[in-house]
């Protein structure tokens, strides 16, 4: 039985690595590859029996009686387009360090045949430029996820970049928090939590954490007035502070950008041939940064204090550029 299981696995490995619809293997080629790679000699009947077993296990294998050429793995865990999409997402995600980016992409590519992989080597060889330097990201995610499930507090050192472009602790004393939820936003992972010293919900970048430890202390329950779903559904950038309604007037040319950022649920009104208005609840800093990003095509209408602060930002910028 052990030899039979081993043979089935070897045949599957050969089909995964060496076959696709453009590279159909003959029976003699399968036997030759197994002999070359593992030094094991198998006969045709054994190979046929293994392929039959794989088909019974719901592997989609095209056989000689169907294509009149040989054998190949017709369907894999992921379609090529799905693998390419995931590779591109991993490559562009800033919160994943360079080394782990390459490792994950190579791991995904193993789902393809060696011939299919040749078309996507550029995603491995090109070194990502803007990536976190923190190699503990995956470990951090595992620890935080476990702490949330166990309802335990966590401690960590929180870091920021110095002028030498290296991460350095913001303070020597670890942060101790009650972890509630992790979200992915702006190509980074964030921990939503509450500190023991402040009764407000806080956000911390997971890739800025080091020395994450689960403490043997039960975490506090989520405050009754806090709805975590609201935090996980936010479309704007992560900023601290209370939210309030902001009304924007934008040029129609950035309509797609607005919907990409805030979602299709936003209510658009006062629509003209040139502009449209919308109102959304945001943290003050997030609203101002959005208006600055599209300064030539976006205007804050309300609230008045935000509009006045925007004027000061614009005036200060003009003074700098007029020198």
VOBA-661511 format. One record per atom (N, C-alpha, C): residue in one letter; x, y, z. Coordinates in steps of 0.2 Angstrom, whole numbers, padded with zeros to 4 digits, always signed. Example, Ala and Ser with C-alpha at 12.3 -4.5 7.8 and 13.67 -1.06 7.14 Angstrom:
a+0066-0028+0039 a+0062-0022+0039 a+0066-0016+0039 s+0064-0011+0035 s+0068-0005+0036 s+0064+0000+0039 
//
This chain:
x+0004-0006+0000 x+0000+0000+0000 x+0004+0006+0000 x+0010+0006+0004 x+0014+0012+0004 x+0017+0013-0003 x+0019+0008-0006 x+0022+0009-0013 x+0017+0012-0018 x+0011+0009-0017 x+0005+0012-0021 x+0004+0019-0020 x+0004+0021-0014 x+0003+0029-0012 x+0009+0033-0015 x+0015+0030-0014 x+0021+0034-0016 x+0020+0035-0024 x+0018+0029-0028 x+0018+0030-0035 x+0013+0035-0037 x+0007+0035-0034 x+0002+0040-0036 x+0004+0047-0035 x+0008+0048-0029 x+0011+0055-0028 x+0016+0057-0033 x+0020+0052-0035 x+0025+0053-0040 x+0022+0055-0047 x+0017+0051-0049 x+0014+0053-0055 x+0010+0060-0055 x+0007+0061-0049 x+0004+0068-0049 x+0010+0073-0049 x+0015+0073-0046 x+0021+0078-0046 x+0023+0078-0053 x+0024+0073-0057 x+0026+0073-0064 x+0021+0077-0068 x+0014+0076-0067 x+0009+0079-0071 x+0009+0087-0069 x+0010+0088-0063 x+0009+0095-0061 x+0015+0099-0064 x+0021+0096-0064 x+0027+0100-0065 x+0028+0100-0073 x+0027+0095-0076 x+0029+0094-0083 x+0023+0094-0089 x+0017+0094-0086 x+0012+0094-0091 x+0007+0100-0091 x+0004+0101-0097 x-0001+0106-0098 x-0004+0105-0105 x-0009+0108-0107 x-0012+0107-0113 x-0008+0107-0119 x-0002+0111-0118 x+0002+0112-0124 x+0008+0107-0123 x+0009+0104-0118 x+0014+0099-0117 x+0011+0093-0114 x+0009+0088-0118 x+0006+0082-0116 x+0011+0077-0116 x+0011+0073-0110 x+0016+0068-0109 x+0014+0061-0112 x+0018+0058-0115 x+0017+0051-0117 x+0018+0046-0111 x+0016+0040-0111 x+0017+0035-0106 x+0025+0034-0105 x+0029+0034-0110 x+0036+0033-0110 x+0039+0039-0107 x+0037+0045-0108 x+0040+0051-0105 x+0039+0051-0097 x+0033+0049-0095 x+0031+0049-0088 x+0036+0044-0084 x+0037+0038-0087 x+0041+0033-0085 x+0048+0036-0084 x+0050+0039-0090 x+0057+0042-0090 x+0059+0047-0085 x+0054+0052-0084 x+0055+0057-0079 x+0055+0054-0072 x+0051+0050-0070 x+0051+0047-0064 x+0058+0043-0063 x+0060+0039-0068 x+0067+0036-0067 x+0072+0041-0066 x+0072+0047-0070 x+0077+0052-0070 x+0077+0056-0063 x+0071+0058-0061 x+0071+0062-0055 x+0071+0058-0048 x+0069+0052-0048 x+0069+0048-0042 x+0072+0042-0042 x+0075+0040-0048 x+0078+0033-0048 x+0074+0027-0047 x+0067+0028-0049 x+0062+0023-0048 x+0060+0020-0055 x+0060+0014-0056 x+0057+0011-0062 x+0050+0009-0062 x+0046+0011-0066 x+0039+0009-0065 x+0036+0007-0072 x+0032+0002-0072 x+0029+0000-0079 x+0023+0003-0080 x+0021+0002-0087 x+0015+0006-0089 x+0008+0004-0085 x+0008-0002-0083 x+0002-0004-0080 x+0001+0000-0073 x+0007+0001-0070 x+0007+0004-0063 x+0005+0012-0064 x+0008+0015-0070 x+0007+0022-0071 x-0001+0023-0073 x-0004+0018-0077 x-0011+0018-0078 x-0015+0018-0072 x-0013+0013-0068 x-0017+0012-0062 x-0017+0019-0057 x-0011+0022-0057 x-0010+0028-0053 x-0014+0034-0056 x-0014+0034-0062 x-0018+0040-0066 x-0026+0039-0064 x-0028+0032-0065 x-0035+0031-0063 x-0037+0033-0056 x-0032+0031-0052 x-0034+0033-0045 x-0034+0040-0044 x-0030+0044-0047 x-0030+0051-0047 x-0037+0054-0049 x-0039+0051-0055 x-0045+0053-0058 x-0051+0052-0053 x-0051+0046-0050 x-0056+0044-0045 x-0056+0049-0039 x-0050+0052-0037 x-0049+0057-0032 x-0051+0064-0035 x-0054+0065-0041 x-0056+0071-0044 x-0051+0075-0046 x-0045+0073-0048 x-0040+0077-0052 x-0042+0076-0059 x-0042+0082-0062 x-0045+0083-0069 x-0039+0081-0074 x-0038+0075-0076 x-0033+0073-0080 x-0035+0071-0087 x-0032+0073-0092 x-0034+0071-0099 x-0030+0065-0101 x-0033+0060-0103 x-0029+0054-0105 x-0029+0052-0112 x-0025+0047-0114 x-0024+0046-0121 x-0030+0044-0125 x-0035+0041-0122 x-0041+0039-0125 x-0045+0045-0127 x-0044+0051-0124 x-0048+0057-0125 x-0044+0061-0131 x-0037+0062-0130 x-0034+0067-0134 x-0029+0063-0139 x-0028+0057-0139 x-0024+0053-0144 x-0017+0055-0144 x-0015+0058-0138 x-0008+0060-0138 x-0004+0058-0132 x-0008+0058-0126 x-0005+0056-0120 x-0009+0058-0114 x-0005+0061-0109 x-0008+0063-0102 x-0006+0070-0100 x-0011+0074-0097 x-0009+0080-0094 x-0014+0082-0089 x-0012+0086-0085 x-0016+0089-0079 x-0020+0095-0082 x-0027+0094-0083 x-0031+0099-0087 x-0033+0104-0082 x-0034+0103-0076 x-0036+0108-0072 x-0032+0108-0065 x-0030+0114-0063 x-0026+0115-0057 x-0030+0118-0052 x-0027+0119-0046 x-0030+0123-0040 x-0033+0130-0042 x-0028+0133-0046 x-0030+0140-0048 x-0029+0140-0056 x-0033+0145-0059 x-0032+0146-0066 x-0026+0151-0067 x-0023+0151-0073 x-0017+0155-0074 x-0019+0162-0072 x-0024+0164-0074 x-0026+0172-0073 x-0027+0173-0066 x-0029+0168-0062 x-0030+0169-0055 x-0023+0169-0051 x-0018+0165-0054 x-0012+0165-0051 x-0008+0172-0052 x-0009+0174-0059 x-0006+0180-0061 x-0008+0186-0057 x-0015+0186-0055 x-0018+0191-0051 x-0015+0191-0044 x-0015+0185-0041 x-0012+0185-0034 x-0005+0187-0034 x-0001+0185-0039 x+0006+0187-0039 x+0007+0194-0040 x+0003+0197-0044 x+0003+0204-0045 x+0001+0208-0038 x-0004+0205-0035 x-0006+0208-0028 x-0001+0208-0023 x+0003+0202-0023 x+0008+0201-0018 x+0014+0205-0019 x+0016+0206-0026 x+0021+0210-0028 x+0020+0217-0026 x+0014+0220-0027 x+0013+0227-0026 x+0011+0229-0019 x+0010+0224-0014 x+0007+0225-0008 x+0013+0227-0003 x+0013+0233-0001 x+0019+0236+0002 x+0020+0233+0009 x+0015+0230+0012 x+0016+0227+0019 x+0019+0221+0019 x+0021+0218+0013 x+0025+0211+0013 x+0032+0213+0012 x+0037+0211+0016 x+0044+0212+0014 x+0046+0209+0008 x+0052+0211+0005 x+0054+0209-0001 x+0056+0201-0002 x+0059+0199+0003 x+0061+0192+0004 x+0054+0187+0004 x+0050+0189+0008 x+0043+0185+0008 x+0039+0186+0002 x+0040+0192-0002 x+0036+0193-0008 x+0039+0188-0013 x+0045+0187-0014 x+0048+0182-0018 x+0046+0175-0017 x+0047+0174-0010 x+0045+0167-0008 x+0038+0165-0010 x+0033+0170-0008 x+0026+0168-0010 x+0025+0168-0017 x+0028+0172-0021 x+0027+0172-0028 x+0029+0165-0031 x+0035+0163-0029 x+0038+0156-0031 x+0033+0151-0029 x+0030+0151-0023 x+0026+0146-0020 x+0020+0146-0024 x+0017+0151-0026 x+0011+0152-0031 x+0013+0149-0037 x+0018+0150-0040 x+0020+0148-0047 x+0021+0140-0047 x+0022+0137-0041 x+0022+0130-0041 x+0016+0126-0043 x+0010+0130-0043 x+0004+0128-0045 x+0004+0127-0053 x+0009+0130-0056 x+0009+0130-0064 x+0014+0125-0066 x+0014+0123-0072 x+0019+0119-0075 x+0025+0123-0076 x+0031+0119-0077 x+0037+0123-0078 x+0037+0127-0084 x+0033+0125-0089 x+0032+0129-0095 x+0028+0135-0094 x+0023+0135-0090 x+0019+0141-0089 x+0023+0146-0085 x+0027+0143-0080 x+0031+0148-0076 x+0035+0152-0079 x+0038+0150-0085 x+0043+0154-0089 x+0040+0160-0091 x+0033+0161-0092 x+0030+0167-0094 x+0030+0172-0089 x+0031+0170-0082 x+0030+0175-0077 x+0036+0176-0072 x+0042+0174-0075 x+0048+0175-0071 x+0050+0182-0069 x+0047+0187-0073 x+0049+0194-0072 x+0046+0196-0065 x+0041+0193-0063 x+0038+0195-0056 x+0042+0193-0050 x+0047+0188-0052 x+0051+0186-0047 x+0058+0189-0047 x+0060+0191-0053 x+0067+0194-0054 x+0067+0201-0052 x+0062+0205-0053 x+0062+0212-0052 x+0061+0213-0045 x+0066+0216-0042 x+0066+0218-0034 x+0061+0223-0033 x+0056+0222-0028 x+0052+0227-0026 x+0056+0233-0023 x+0054+0239-0024 x+0058+0245-0022 x+0054+0247-0015 x+0048+0248-0015 x+0045+0251-0009 x+0041+0246-0005 x+0045+0243-0001 x+0043+0237+0003 x+0045+0238+0011 x+0041+0236+0015 x+0043+0236+0022 x+0049+0232+0023 x+0053+0235+0028 x+0060+0231+0030 x+0058+0226+0036 x+0053+0226+0038 x+0051+0222+0044 x+0050+0215+0042 x+0055+0211+0044 x+0054+0204+0042 x+0049+0200+0047 x+0047+0203+0052 x+0042+0199+0057 x+0035+0200+0055 x+0033+0202+0049 x+0026+0204+0047 x+0022+0198+0048 x+0024+0192+0045 x+0020+0186+0045 x+0019+0183+0052 x+0025+0184+0056 x+0024+0181+0063 x+0020+0186+0067 x+0020+0192+0066 x+0016+0197+0069 x+0008+0195+0068 x+0007+0194+0062 x+0000+0193+0060 x-0003+0186+0063 x+0002+0181+0064 x+0000+0175+0067 x-0001+0176+0075 x+0003+0180+0078 x+0003+0181+0085 x-0004+0185+0086 x-0005+0190+0082 x-0011+0195+0084 x-0017+0191+0083 x-0017+0187+0077 x-0023+0183+0076 x-0025+0178+0082 x-0019+0175+0084 x-0020+0170+0090 x-0023+0174+0096 x-0020+0180+0097 x-0022+0184+0103 x-0029+0186+0103 x-0031+0188+0097 x-0038+0190+0096 x-0043+0184+0097 x-0041+0178+0095 x-0045+0172+0096 x-0045+0170+0103 x-0040+0171+0107 x-0039+0169+0114 x-0042+0174+0118 x-0043+0180+0115 x-0045+0186+0120 x-0040+0188+0125 x-0034+0188+0122 x-0028+0190+0127 x-0025+0196+0125 x-0022+0200+0129 x-0018+0206+0128 x-0012+0205+0124 x-0009+0209+0121 x-0003+0208+0117 x+0002+0214+0119 x+0008+0213+0119 x+0013+0219+0119 x+0017+0219+0113 x+0020+0225+0111 x+0024+0225+0106 x+0028+0232+0106 x+0034+0232+0102 x+0037+0238+0101 x+0035+0241+0095 x+0033+0248+0095 x+0031+0251+0089 x+0036+0255+0086 x+0037+0255+0080 x+0043+0258+0077 x+0041+0263+0071 x+0046+0268+0070 x+0045+0272+0064 x+0052+0273+0061 x+0052+0276+0055 x+0058+0277+0051 x+0062+0283+0054 x+0069+0282+0054 x+0073+0287+0056 x+0076+0290+0049 x+0081+0295+0050 x+0084+0298+0044 x+0089+0293+0040 x+0091+0288+0044 x+0095+0283+0041 x+0091+0277+0037 x+0084+0279+0037 x+0079+0274+0033 x+0079+0267+0037 x+0080+0267+0043 x+0079+0261+0047 x+0074+0262+0052 x+0070+0256+0053 x+0065+0256+0058 x+0068+0257+0065 x+0066+0261+0069 x+0068+0262+0076 x+0062+0263+0081 x+0063+0260+0087 x+0057+0260+0092 x+0055+0268+0093 x+0049+0269+0094 x+0047+0275+0096 x+0048+0277+0103 x+0048+0271+0107 x+0050+0272+0114 x+0052+0265+0116 x+0056+0265+0122 x+0059+0259+0124 x+0053+0254+0127 x+0048+0257+0131 x+0043+0254+0134 x+0038+0251+0129 x+0037+0244+0129 x+0032+0241+0125 x+0025+0244+0125 x+0021+0244+0120 x+0014+0246+0120 x+0010+0239+0122 x+0005+0240+0127 x+0001+0234+0129 x-0006+0236+0127 x-0009+0232+0123 x-0016+0234+0120 x-0021+0228+0121 x-0027+0229+0120 x-0032+0224+0119 x-0034+0224+0112 x-0032+0218+0109 x-0033+0218+0101 x-0040+0215+0100 x-0043+0219+0095 x-0050+0217+0093 x-0050+0215+0086 x-0047+0217+0081 x-0048+0216+0074 x-0042+0218+0070 x-0040+0214+0064 x-0035+0216+0060 x-0039+0218+0053 x-0037+0223+0050 x-0039+0225+0043 x-0034+0227+0038 x-0035+0226+0032 x-0030+0228+0027 x-0033+0234+0024 x-0029+0239+0024 x-0030+0246+0021 x-0024+0249+0018 x-0025+0252+0013 x-0019+0256+0010 x-0013+0252+0009 x-0014+0246+0007 x-0008+0241+0006 x-0004+0239+0012 x-0008+0240+0018 x-0004+0238+0024 x-0010+0235+0029 x-0007+0231+0034 x-0012+0228+0039 x-0011+0233+0045 x-0017+0233+0048 x-0018+0238+0054 x-0021+0233+0059 x-0019+0234+0065 x-0023+0231+0071 x-0027+0237+0074 x-0033+0235+0075 x-0038+0239+0078 x-0038+0237+0086 x-0037+0241+0090 x-0036+0239+0097 x-0038+0245+0102 x-0037+0243+0108 x-0038+0248+0114 x-0033+0248+0119 x-0029+0253+0120 x-0024+0253+0125 x-0027+0253+0132 x-0023+0251+0137 x-0025+0251+0144 x-0025+0258+0147 x-0021+0263+0144 x-0021+0270+0146 x-0026+0274+0143 x-0028+0273+0137 x-0033+0277+0134 x-0039+0273+0132 x-0045+0276+0133 x-0051+0272+0132 x-0054+0273+0125 x-0049+0275+0120 x-0051+0276+0113 x-0049+0270+0109 x-0052+0269+0103 x-0050+0264+0099 x-0044+0267+0095 x-0039+0263+0094 x-0032+0265+0091 x-0031+0260+0085 x-0027+0263+0081 x-0024+0259+0075 x-0017+0258+0075 x-0014+0253+0074 x-0007+0252+0073 x-0005+0248+0067 x+0000+0250+0063 x+0002+0246+0057 x+0006+0240+0060 x+0004+0234+0057 x+0007+0228+0059 x+0014+0228+0057 x+0016+0231+0051 x+0023+0230+0049 x+0027+0235+0052 x+0025+0239+0057 x+0029+0243+0061 x+0030+0240+0068 x+0027+0234+0069 x+0028+0231+0076 x+0034+0226+0075 x+0037+0226+0081 x+0042+0221+0082 x+0041+0218+0089 x+0044+0212+0091 x+0043+0209+0097 x+0036+0208+0100 x+0032+0206+0096 x+0025+0205+0097 x+0024+0199+0102 x+0021+0200+0108 x+0020+0194+0112 x+0013+0194+0115 x+0011+0188+0116 x+0004+0187+0119 x+0005+0186+0126 x+0001+0190+0130 x+0002+0191+0137 x-0004+0186+0140 x-0002+0184+0146 x-0007+0179+0150 x-0012+0184+0154 x-0015+0189+0150 x-0019+0193+0153 x-0025+0194+0149 x-0031+0193+0151 x-0037+0193+0147 x-0038+0200+0145 x-0040+0201+0138 x-0041+0207+0135 x-0048+0210+0137 x-0049+0216+0137 x-0055+0219+0139 x-0060+0218+0133 x-0066+0218+0135 x-0071+0217+0130 x-0072+0223+0125 x-0074+0222+0119 x-0075+0228+0115 x-0080+0233+0118 x-0079+0239+0119 x-0083+0244+0122 x-0090+0243+0118 x-0096+0244+0122 x-0102+0243+0120 x-0104+0248+0114 x-0101+0254+0114 x-0103+0259+0109 x-0098+0259+0103 x-0094+0254+0103 x-0090+0253+0097 x-0092+0247+0092 x-0094+0249+0086 x-0096+0244+0081 x-0090+0242+0077 x-0087+0236+0077 x-0080+0235+0074 x-0082+0234+0066 x-0088+0233+0064 x-0090+0232+0057 x-0089+0239+0054 x-0090+0245+0057 x-0089+0251+0055 x-0082+0253+0053 x-0077+0250+0057 x-0070+0251+0056 x-0067+0247+0051 x-0070+0241+0050 x-0068+0237+0044 x-0070+0239+0038 x-0076+0243+0037 x-0079+0245+0031 x-0076+0252+0029 x-0072+0255+0033 x-0070+0262+0031 x-0066+0261+0024 x-0068+0266+0020 x-0065+0266+0014 x-0059+0271+0014 x-0059+0276+0018 x-0054+0281+0018 x-0048+0279+0022 x-0043+0283+0022 x-0036+0281+0025 x-0037+0281+0032 x-0033+0277+0036 x-0033+0276+0043 x-0031+0282+0047 x-0035+0286+0050 x-0033+0291+0054 x-0036+0291+0061 x-0033+0294+0066 x-0036+0294+0073 x-0041+0300+0073 x-0046+0300+0077 x-0050+0305+0078 x-0058+0304+0077 x-0062+0308+0079 x-0069+0307+0078 x-0071+0309+0071 x-0076+0306+0069 x-0079+0307+0062 x-0084+0312+0062 x-0085+0316+0057 x-0091+0320+0056 x-0092+0321+0048 x-0098+0324+0046 x-0100+0324+0040 x-0096+0329+0036 x-0093+0327+0030 x-0090+0332+0026 x-0093+0332+0019 x-0094+0338+0016 x-0097+0339+0010 x-0092+0341+0005 x-0091+0338-0001 x-0086+0340-0006 x-0090+0341-0012 x-0087+0346-0016 x-0089+0347-0023 x-0083+0346-0028 x-0084+0341-0032 x-0079+0338-0036 x-0080+0339-0044 x-0075+0340-0048 x-0076+0340-0055 x-0078+0333-0057 x-0082+0332-0062 x-0084+0326-0065 x-0078+0321-0067 x-0072+0324-0069 x-0067+0320-0071 x-0064+0316-0066 x-0066+0317-0059 x-0063+0312-0054 x-0068+0308-0051 x-0074+0307-0054 x-0080+0303-0052 x-0077+0296-0051 x-0074+0293-0055 x-0071+0286-0054 x-0067+0286-0048 x-0062+0291-0047 x-0058+0290-0042 x-0062+0291-0035 x-0067+0295-0035 x-0071+0296-0029 x-0075+0289-0027 x-0077+0286-0032 x-0081+0279-0031 x-0076+0274-0029 x-0070+0274-0032 x-0065+0269-0030 x-0063+0270-0023 x-0063+0276-0021 x-0060+0277-0014 x-0066+0276-0009 x-0072+0278-0010 x-0077+0278-0005 x-0083+0273-0006 x-0083+0270-0012 x-0088+0265-0014 x-0094+0267-0017 x-0098+0263-0020 x-0103+0265-0024 x-0109+0267-0020 x-0109+0266-0013 x-0115+0267-0009 x-0115+0275-0008 x-0110+0279-0009 x-0110+0286-0008 x-0116+0289-0012 x-0119+0294-0009 x-0125+0298-0013 x-0122+0304-0016 x-0123+0304-0023 x-0121+0310-0027 x-0127+0314-0029 x-0126+0321-0028 x-0131+0325-0029 x-0129+0332-0032 x-0133+0336-0033 x-0131+0343-0037 x-0127+0341-0043 x-0129+0337-0047 x-0125+0335-0053 x-0126+0339-0058 x-0120+0342-0061 x-0121+0347-0067 x-0116+0344-0072 x-0116+0348-0078 x-0111+0345-0083 x-0104+0346-0081 x-0102+0349-0076 x-0095+0350-0074 x-0094+0347-0067 x-0098+0347-0062 x-0097+0345-0055 x-0102+0341-0052 x-0101+0338-0046 x-0106+0335-0042 x-0104+0335-0035 x-0109+0335-0031 x-0107+0335-0023 x-0109+0328-0020 x-0105+0327-0015 x-0107+0321-0010 x-0105+0323-0003 x-0108+0319+0001 x-0107+0320+0008 x-0105+0313+0011 x-0100+0313+0016 x-0098+0307+0019 x-0095+0308+0025 x-0096+0303+0030 x-0093+0304+0037 x-0086+0302+0037 x-0081+0306+0039 x-0074+0305+0039 x-0071+0308+0045 x-0065+0306+0047 x-0060+0309+0051 x-0058+0315+0048 x-0057+0321+0052 x-0055+0327+0049 x-0049+0327+0045 x-0044+0323+0047 x-0037+0323+0044 x-0038+0319+0037 x-0042+0314+0037 x-0043+0310+0031 x-0047+0314+0025 x-0051+0319+0028 x-0055+0323+0023 x-0050+0328+0020 x-0046+0331+0024 x-0042+0336+0022 x-0037+0333+0017 x-0034+0327+0018 x-0029+0324+0014 x-0032+0323+0007 x-0038+0320+0007 x-0042+0319+0001 x-0043+0325-0003 x-0045+0331+0000 x-0045+0337-0003 x-0039+0340-0006 x-0033+0339-0002 x-0027+0341-0005 x-0024+0337-0011 x-0026+0330-0010 x-0024+0326-0016 x-0027+0328-0023 x-0033+0330-0022 x-0037+0332-0028 x-0038+0340-0028 x-0033+0344-0026 x-0034+0351-0024 x-0037+0355-0030 x-0035+0353-0036 x-0037+0357-0042 x-0044+0355-0045 x-0047+0349-0042 x-0053+0347-0044 x-0058+0345-0039 x-0056+0347-0033 x-0061+0345-0027 x-0061+0351-0022 x-0067+0353-0019 x-0067+0358-0014 x-0072+0356-0008 x-0069+0357-0002 x-0073+0356+0004 x-0078+0362+0004 x-0085+0360+0005 x-0090+0364+0006 x-0092+0365+0013 x-0092+0360+0016 x-0094+0360+0024 x-0090+0354+0027 x-0088+0355+0033 x-0090+0360+0038 x-0086+0366+0037 x-0088+0372+0040 x-0084+0378+0039 x-0077+0378+0042 x-0076+0375+0047 x-0069+0375+0050 x-0064+0371+0046 x-0067+0366+0043 x-0062+0362+0038 x-0061+0366+0032 x-0066+0370+0029 x-0065+0374+0024 x-0060+0379+0025 x-0060+0382+0031 x-0056+0388+0033 x-0048+0385+0034 x-0048+0379+0037 x-0041+0376+0037 x-0038+0374+0031 x-0042+0372+0026 x-0040+0371+0019 x-0037+0377+0016 x-0041+0383+0017 x-0038+0389+0014 x-0031+0391+0017 x-0030+0389+0024 x-0024+0391+0026 x-0018+0386+0023 x-0020+0380+0022 x-0015+0375+0019 x-0014+0378+0012 x-0019+0380+0008 x-0017+0382+0001 x-0013+0388+0001 x-0015+0393+0006 x-0011+0399+0006 x-0004+0398+0008 x-0003+0393+0013 x+0004+0392+0015 x+0008+0389+0009 x+0005+0384+0006 x+0008+0381+0000 x+0010+0386-0005 x+0005+0391-0007 x+0007+0396-0012 x+0013+0400-0010 x+0013+0402-0003 x+0019+0406-0001 x+0025+0402-0002 x+0025+0396-0001 x+0032+0392-0002 x+0034+0392-0009 x+0029+0391-0014 x+0030+0391-0021 x+0031+0397-0024 x+0029+0403-0021 x+0030+0409-0024 x+0037+0413-0022 x+0041+0409-0018 x+0047+0412-0016 x+0052+0412-0022 
//
